[in-house]
Amino acid sequence: AVNSVVRNKCPKTCKTCVASATDVCGDSDPNCKHWKTYCDSNTTVKGKCKATCGVCQPSPSTGVSKEDCVDKDDTCKYWKKHCDSNASVQNKCPRTCGRCKKSSG
């Protein structure tokens, strides 16, 4: 029973994720940027705010909006060499990895 609970709560770690064609990396709630500090402690926020919480990897072509483009980790400068090979680094360090959208205008 414990193993099934762990598999359900930790599908990524347990490698039981099943991606569908409708899975999109994004936020399903417009308030996600305000809830960013709750990503690690609240599973509801993490589920609604996949892009903000770094649960998934947005398409590299979309980038991160300029106002939301901040590094979420103080050690990003040390991880810069992994920007091209590690989706987690790209999500946590969008500014360092150069994923910020250019402002239009």
Helices and strands as residue ranges (DSSP letters): H 2-9, H 32-35, G 36-38, H 43-48, G 66-68, H 76-79, G 80-82, H 87-92
